[in-house]
């Protein structure tokens, strides 16, 4: 019985055997295929997370960004408040407008220049940030192209996807579906 057990153990036994090693020659190991698929997905998610990571700014930069967000809403709310004050207390509003009429013209020009520089500089800063983000994106383009080509090569190799004409179940399904 010892020889028969050795032969059966060799063919059907525990661990490595002829049947399991021979089967992997003709059919992919499902567990290894699933692991490769999981590795591809993990790499793709890691790449996406790197692409969409925002650079961290320092305390001063965050403070200045917050400070730069104040004037535009303040001007909008202030203008609406002027309209409301004109309706609620026209005498008070008229007195304030008479005071504004006393402001000399060069001071109005100075205010206009300050406002133009403020909003112009902000517009330029945002435009430069946009251009910088485009440049960073374009710098990553060769890596994205390489990754895309690698994924296309993996999907077009046909290792995991059987051709349509060699799939009898798919042929039967199409025949039953068409009529």
VENFEN-V859438 format. One record per residue. N is the residue number from 0. RES is the residue in one small letter. SS is DSSP state (2 for helix, 1 for strand, 0 for the rest). Layout:
n=N res=RES ss=SS
n=N res=RES ss=SS
This chain:
n=0 res=x ss=0
n=1 res=x ss=2
n=2 res=x ss=2
n=3 res=x ss=2
n=4 res=x ss=2
n=5 res=x ss=2
n=6 res=x ss=2
n=7 res=x ss=2
n=8 res=x ss=2
n=9 res=x ss=2
n=10 res=x ss=2
n=11 res=x ss=2
n=12 res=x ss=0
n=13 res=x ss=0
n=14 res=x ss=0
n=15 res=x ss=0
n=16 res=x ss=0
n=17 res=x ss=2
n=18 res=x ss=2
n=19 res=x ss=2
n=20 res=x ss=2
n=21 res=x ss=2
n=22 res=x ss=2
n=23 res=x ss=2
n=24 res=x ss=2
n=25 res=x ss=2
n=26 res=x ss=0
n=27 res=x ss=0
n=28 res=x ss=0
n=29 res=x ss=2
n=30 res=x ss=2
n=31 res=x ss=2
n=32 res=x ss=2
n=33 res=x ss=2
n=34 res=x ss=2
n=35 res=x ss=2
n=36 res=x ss=2
n=37 res=x ss=2
n=38 res=x ss=2
n=39 res=x ss=2
n=40 res=x ss=2
n=41 res=x ss=2
n=42 res=x ss=2
n=43 res=x ss=2
n=44 res=x ss=2
n=45 res=x ss=2
n=46 res=x ss=2
n=47 res=x ss=2
n=48 res=x ss=2
n=49 res=x ss=2
n=50 res=x ss=2
n=51 res=x ss=0
n=52 res=x ss=0
n=53 res=x ss=0
n=54 res=x ss=0
n=55 res=x ss=0
n=56 res=x ss=0
n=57 res=x ss=0
n=58 res=x ss=2
n=59 res=x ss=2
n=60 res=x ss=2
n=61 res=x ss=2
n=62 res=x ss=2
n=63 res=x ss=2
n=64 res=x ss=2
n=65 res=x ss=2
n=66 res=x ss=2
n=67 res=x ss=2
n=68 res=x ss=0
n=69 res=x ss=2
n=70 res=x ss=2
n=71 res=x ss=2
n=72 res=x ss=2
n=73 res=x ss=2
n=74 res=x ss=2
n=75 res=x ss=2
n=76 res=x ss=2
n=77 res=x ss=2
n=78 res=x ss=2
n=79 res=x ss=2
n=80 res=x ss=2
n=81 res=x ss=2
n=82 res=x ss=2
n=83 res=x ss=2
n=84 res=x ss=2
n=85 res=x ss=2
n=86 res=x ss=2
n=87 res=x ss=2
n=88 res=x ss=0
n=89 res=x ss=2
n=90 res=x ss=2
n=91 res=x ss=2
n=92 res=x ss=2
n=93 res=x ss=2
n=94 res=x ss=2
n=95 res=x ss=2
n=96 res=x ss=2
n=97 res=x ss=2
n=98 res=x ss=2
n=99 res=x ss=2
n=100 res=x ss=2
n=101 res=x ss=0
n=102 res=x ss=0
n=103 res=x ss=0
n=104 res=x ss=2
n=105 res=x ss=2
n=106 res=x ss=2
n=107 res=x ss=2
n=108 res=x ss=2
n=109 res=x ss=2
n=110 res=x ss=2
n=111 res=x ss=2
n=112 res=x ss=2
n=113 res=x ss=2
n=114 res=x ss=2
n=115 res=x ss=2
n=116 res=x ss=2
n=117 res=x ss=2
n=118 res=x ss=2
n=119 res=x ss=2
n=120 res=x ss=2
n=121 res=x ss=2
n=122 res=x ss=2
n=123 res=x ss=2
n=124 res=x ss=2
n=125 res=x ss=2
n=126 res=x ss=2
n=127 res=x ss=2
n=128 res=x ss=2
n=129 res=x ss=2
n=130 res=x ss=2
n=131 res=x ss=2
n=132 res=x ss=2
n=133 res=x ss=2
n=134 res=x ss=2
n=135 res=x ss=2
n=136 res=x ss=2
n=137 res=x ss=2
n=138 res=x ss=2
n=139 res=x ss=0
n=140 res=x ss=2
n=141 res=x ss=2
n=142 res=x ss=2
n=143 res=x ss=2
n=144 res=x ss=2
n=145 res=x ss=2
n=146 res=x ss=2
n=147 res=x ss=2
n=148 res=x ss=2
n=149 res=x ss=2
n=150 res=x ss=2
n=151 res=x ss=2
n=152 res=x ss=2
n=153 res=x ss=2
n=154 res=x ss=2
n=155 res=x ss=2
n=156 res=x ss=0
n=157 res=x ss=0
n=158 res=x ss=0
n=159 res=x ss=0
n=160 res=x ss=0
n=161 res=x ss=0
n=162 res=x ss=0
n=163 res=x ss=2
n=164 res=x ss=2
n=165 res=x ss=2
n=166 res=x ss=0
n=167 res=x ss=2
n=168 res=x ss=2
n=169 res=x ss=2
n=170 res=x ss=2
n=171 res=x ss=2
n=172 res=x ss=2
n=173 res=x ss=2
n=174 res=x ss=2
n=175 res=x ss=2
n=176 res=x ss=2
n=177 res=x ss=2
n=178 res=x ss=0
